[in-house]
Amino acid sequence: MTHAFVEVQQAAKRFPGAKGEEALTVFDNVSFQLDKGEFVCIIGHSGCGKSTIMNALAGLDSLSDGAMIMDGREINGPSLERGVVFQNYSLLPWLTALENVRFGVRARWRAWDESRVTEHSLAYLEMVGLADVVDRKPAQLSGGMRQRVSIARAFATKPELLLLDEPFGALDALTRGVIQDELIKIWGQDRQTVFMITHDVDEAILLADRILLMTNGPQARIAEAVEIDLPRPRSRAEIVKHPHYYRIRNYLVDFLVNRSGELRTADLDRRGLHYPRVVNPVDERDGEPDASATTNADAPSSRTPASKLATITLKETHHG
Ligand SMILES: Nc1ncnc2c1ncn2[C@@H]1O[C@H](COP(=O)(O)OP(=O)(O)OP(=O)(O)O)[C@@H](O)[C@H]1O
């Protein structure tokens, strides 16, 4: 059996309760996969545990149960193979934009001489439109520029997995749009595997191959994996004209508004894992899932194009 690039298996996170209070199970039985080169977004209401999942993938936090495996090895600490971009930029304030990127690149390729490190770093700063300000320190850059430096630094080190935690959350809509375009360009070139948290459904549709929908916490689960098969390359201006765009968008909004409080998903698969139900909103009728859709098509190495799912019987369970 072949395995996905990243496998999250029955992950759970519990925090001990404060004095006299019960422990908090943020999420449990969360299983999903990321294929190599895939761009996956995760959406869910505040507090359902998205950042906790991401921190565990980054190796910055541990799980209470379950496992996260990347390329056959269990994740149990930070690694240069996993790059993280947070909402708050996390640049080193005493270094210039170029030095911030160089810092990561030098750590990644220790054998490279200084000029190669600089050349490589500059290329990525150029890709995010910062060629003219590479000698400025973070305090001399706007919020949007700082976030671009963070993105350039993360992509420049070419990690196997990029983890983006609401990277555009603090930016105004215009800047956000410009950086989204830059992200598409840079990802189109390198095709790294990306896992991104966002609250913005339009952003998720623009960027993702799949969108994971998380139910509300506590005891949150990933209920559905929504396939976004809009053609690439995508642009913000063109994508909204695609006939499927609003089908997908309405489906996502409906989940967030009406369905995220319940778990409408599948039984455990034959290995006892709870994988999200694979959905292609374009195949759904009148907002209701196509009853012929699959339950566990997200299970290891068995993700099946929605068009081929018609023969697999859906066995749904409803959780309160
Ligand atoms: N160290 C901690 N101790 C106790 N509870 C915690 C701790 N860290 C996070 N939590 C709780 O875990 C839950 C999930 O937090 P998390 O930040 O992962 O959610 P999120 O989905 O990323 O939210 P948001 O969208 O608002 O960023 C929240 O209820 C939060 O209060």
The ligand as a Gaussian input file, in Angstrom:
#p B3LYP/6-31G(d) Opt

LIG

0 1
 N       -2.617000      26.016000      26.108000
 C       -3.930000      25.915000      26.149000
 N       -4.575000      25.577000      27.280000
 C       -5.917000      25.433000      27.313000
 N       -6.723000      25.591000      26.228000
 C       -6.131000      25.926000      25.083000
 C       -4.711000      26.110000      24.957000
 N       -4.433000      26.410000      23.664000
 C       -5.607000      26.447000      22.998000
 N       -6.617000      26.150000      23.850000
 C       -8.044000      26.047000      23.496000
 O       -8.143000      25.141000      22.414000
 C       -9.203000      25.526000      21.545000
 C       -8.685000      25.560000      20.121000
 O       -7.764000      26.636000      19.955000
 P       -7.140000      26.951000      18.509000
 O       -6.326000      28.185000      18.659000
 O       -6.472000      25.747000      17.987000
 O       -8.462000      27.243000      17.664000
 P       -8.599000      27.844000      16.198000
 O       -9.601000      26.995000      15.493000
 O       -7.269000      27.997000      15.570000
 O       -9.228000      29.266000      16.534000
 P       -9.099000      30.664000      15.746000
 O       -9.778000      30.461000      14.426000
 O       -9.838000      31.612000      16.626000
 O       -7.643000      30.986000      15.627000
 C       -9.722000      26.858000      22.068000
 O      -10.897000      26.597000      22.812000
 C       -8.628000      27.349000      22.968000
 O       -9.151000      28.131000      24.017000

